[in-house]
């Protein structure tokens, strides 16, 4: 509904700038950039990259953006504005795909992506991260089961977890599902507020508690995607419901496509909310048999995995489960020449319940 309304407003701007209804629409839209999203916190014109699926690049590099309509694009950091050169093509769902080139002299750092079409505009904060160069060896932070809305102290506890992640030396953070307690708009907004305290690029996926139909997609876009970091590849996929992990769905084809695309990578890491032995067999063949992932990271269990649960039941892919962030837990994982080496999970003090 929001995307359809946006496209209608864009067409109205193109037809006329004097219509009274248009003036009202422009007034509403011009108030949105301060929110960086729509009025209920969901994505607006810019679908990707966003703060749950950012772009990672280097000076002179490039990234792709999926947007409701063609327009002017630029990066912003503080008062600095950096125009982008984009090549546009049509994409499914009446979207426009922009292939964006990063200037060679851009300073490394964290940037917001801004879009403008006539009098309409949008901005996604923490959506583009520029590195001077990707490190050969590095650490990632694994956070899961934040459960925003579970209890009054949840936001404070999760914010403390993110502050610890910021100080950990990790270069990116994976947040693997159950972002909210019941998947409503207010809880997703609470999660966004916590997420944006992270100074690292944050990659999220949905969990079973984020199960309201289409709600996760409204706030973060695709439930299955891939990205690269230097020599390594990552695949984030959806196991929030068993039906989503079943055979012959669109995700199965995406997993096959992504696994082939990342075949030249040093390590390929899977990010998801849960792993179950009864997960759809086609996806398990793709990820754990035909060309096995080098590691699978997930949450859901709210506990450490046992010694008997260190690999998938059929195959060699190591699995690492992180206990719940709602209980103050997170894990740092070192990416080395020998593979991904998880450290023991870390813990911050849980915030007390307000009296």
N, C-alpha and C positions, 0 to 999 in steps of 0.2 A: 504493500500500500504506500509506504513512504517513498520507495524508489519510483513507483508509477506517478505519484504526485509531483515528485521532483522533475521528472521528464516533462510532465504537462506544464509546469511552471517555466521550464527552460524554453519550451515552444512558445509560450505566451510572451516571454521577454523578446524573443526574436520577431514576433509579429507586431508588437506594439509596446511603447513605453509610456503611453498616455492613459491607458485604461485604468479605471479606478480599482478594479480587482487586482490588476497587476501591481499597482502601488502598494496594496496591502500585502501581496505575496512577497514582494521585494523587501518590505519592512520586516516581515517575519524572518526571511532568509538571512538578512544582514545581521540579525541578532545571533545567528548560529555559530559563527567562528569562535566566539568566546567560549562556547561549550565544546568546540572541536568535534561535535557530533550533532545529531538532531535533538529536538527538545526533550525526548525521553532517554537520551544517552546512546541510542543505537546509531549505527553507521548512517551516513547521509550520502553525499555525492561520491566521495572517495571511498571505495570499498577496500581495496588493498593498494599499498601496504597500510597497516594500522599498528597500534601499539600492542596487539596480540599476535601479529604476523608481520613484523617489520622487514624492510629490505636491508641487506648487508652488502656493502660495496666498498670500493677504494677510489681515490682520486683518479679521474679519467675513466672510471668504470661505468656501469649502467644498471638499471633495474626496470621492472615493469610495474605499471599501475593500472588497476581496473577502476574505471570511473563512469558515472552515469552519462556523461557527455564530454565531447572534446572541449578544450579550453586552454587557458594559459596556466602553466605550472611553474612553481618555484619552491625552493627550500628556504626555510627560515630558522634562525637561531638567535634569540634575542632581537636586536635591531637589524641584524644582517639578513638581507634578502638575496637569494641566488637564483636567477632565472635558469630554467631548464630547457634544453632542446629536446623535443619529443617527436617521435614518429608515431602516427596514430593508425589504428586499424579497427574495424568493427569486430565486436566480440559477441558471443552468445548472450541472450537475455537483454538485447538492446543496450548493452554496455559498449564503451569504447576502451580499447587497450592502448596504453601509451608506453612506448619504449623510450625510456628517459636516459639521457647521457649526463653523467656527472662531470663538471668542469675539472680539468687536470690540476688547477691550483686551489681547489677547495680545501679548507682546513679540516682535518679529522675531527669528528665530534658527532653529537646527536642533533638531528634536524626534524622539524615538522614539514610535512608536505602540504602545500597550499594549491588550491585550484580556483580559477575564476572563469566564468562564462557570462559575458555582458555584465549585468548588475548582481549576479549571483556568485556566491563564494562558499568555500568549505576549507577545513584544515584538519589534518590528522596529526596529533602530537606524537613524539617519540616513534616515528614511523620509518625513518631512514637513519641508519648508522654508518658513518664513513670511517674506515680504518686506514691508517697510514700503510699498513700491510697486515695480512692475516698471520698470526703467530703459528709456528710449526707445532708447538705443544702448548696446551692451555688447559684450563679447568672450566667446567660448566656447573651451574647450580641447578639442582632438581628440587622442585617444590610441588606439592600436590594436596588436594583435599583442603582447600582454604575455607570452604563452607561459609561464605559470607552470609550472615543472617541467622546462623545457628543459635548464637547467644549474644548477649550485649557486649561481651569483651572480645568477640571474634575479630573485629577490625583492628583493635589495638594489638592483639597477639600476632596477627598476620603482618601488620606493619613492622613489628619488631623482627619478624623473620626476614622480611625484605631488607631491612636495615642491616641485618647480619650478612645477607647475601651481598649487599653492596660493598661491604668491607672484606669480603672473602677472597678477593683476587680473581674470581670467576669472570669470564668474558661474555657469557650469555646465560639466560635462565630459562628453563623449561617448566611450565606450570601445567601439570597433567590432570586436569579435570576436577569435577565437583567444586567448581569455582564458587558456586552459590549453594544455599541450602534447599531452595525450592524453585529457582530459575525465574523469578519475577523481575520486572524492570528495576525496582528499587535495589534489589540485591546485586544485580549486574552493575548498577551504578556504584554501589559500595565497593564491589570488586575492582572496578576501574580506578577508583580513588586510591585503593591500596596499590594496584599494579603500577600506577604512575609515580609512586615513590621510588621505584626501582631505577637505578642509573644504568642498568644493562639492557640490551635488547631482550624482550620477553616474548616467548613463543608459547601459546596456549592451545589446549584442546578441550572438548567438552567431556563431562562426566555424567553419570546417571542422575545425579541431583540437578543437573542443568537440562532436564528432559522436556520442558515445555516445548511443544512443536515449533520449530523454526526460530525459537528465541535466541539460542546461541548464535545462529547465522546472522541475525539482525545486529548483534553486537560485535561479532568478530569475523563474519564471512565464512570462507570454506572450512569444512570440518576435516578435510583431507588435503594435505599440501606437502611440498618438499622445499628444502632450502639447503644451500651450501655454506660452509664456513671453511675457507682455505681448501685443504685437500680432502675434507670430510663432508659427508652428506647426511642429511636428517630427513626422516619421513614422519610427519605427524598424522595420525589417523584416528578414526572415530570408533570407539567401542562403548559408547555410553549406553546403548541398548543392544541386546543380542540381535535384534532384527537388523541393526546397522552393520553388524559383523557377519551377517548371513551371506550365503552364496548368491551370485548372479546379480548383485546390486551394482550401481555405478562406481562405488568405492573399489570393488575388485579390479576393475579395469585401470583405475588411477594407480592403485598399488603396483600393478604390473608395469605400467608406464614409468612410474617414478623409480622403481627398482632397476629397470633397464637404464634409465637416464643416469643414475648414480653409480652404475657398475664401475666406472674408472676411479671412484673415490677410494681413498686409503681405508677409511672406516665408514660404515653406514649404520646409523643409529635410529631405532624406532622410538617414537614418543606416543604414548596412548594412555588412556585412563585405567584400563583393566586388561588383564589377560586371563582367559578361561580356556580349559582344554576343549570345550565344546564350541569354541569360536568357529566361524565358517571355514570349511576345509580349503576352499580355493585361496582365501587370503593367507591361510597358514602355509600352504604349499609355496606361495609366492615369497613369503617373508622368512620362512624357516626351513624350507626344503630345497626348492629350485636354486635359489641364490641366497643363502641365509644371511639375515642381518647380523652385524657384529656385536650388537647389544640391543636390548629392549628395556626401556625405562617406563615404569608406570607406578600408580598409587593404588587407591581404592581399598586396600586391605587395612589401612590404618596401623600397620605393624611392619616389622622387618620380615623379609623372606627368610625361611629356614635353609639349612644346608641342603636339604632335599629339593629345594625350590630355586636352585641357582641357574637352571637351564630350562628351556621348554621341554615338555615330556618327550617329544619326538624331534630330535635335532640337536644342534650344538650351540644355538644362540643363548648367550648368558642373559639372565634377567636380573634387574635390580629394582626393588620396591622401596619407596621412601615412605616412612610413616607420615601422618597427617600434619600439615602446617597449622590447622586449627588447634592442634595440641602443642604447637611451638617447634615442630620438627622440620628439618630440611637436610639435604645431603649435597656435598661437593664431590664431583667426579673428575678425575684427572684423565685427560686425553693424551696418551703417550704413544711411542713407537710400538709398544707391546699391546696396545688396545686401550679400552676404557677401564680405568681402575677406580672403583668406588671407595671412598673413605667411609669410615663409620659415620652414621648420621649424627648431625649436630642438633642442639636444642637451645632455645631461648626460653626465658621464664614466661609463663603464660600470664596475661594481664588479669588482674582480679575482677570479679564481677562487681559492677557499681552497686552501691547500697541504696 
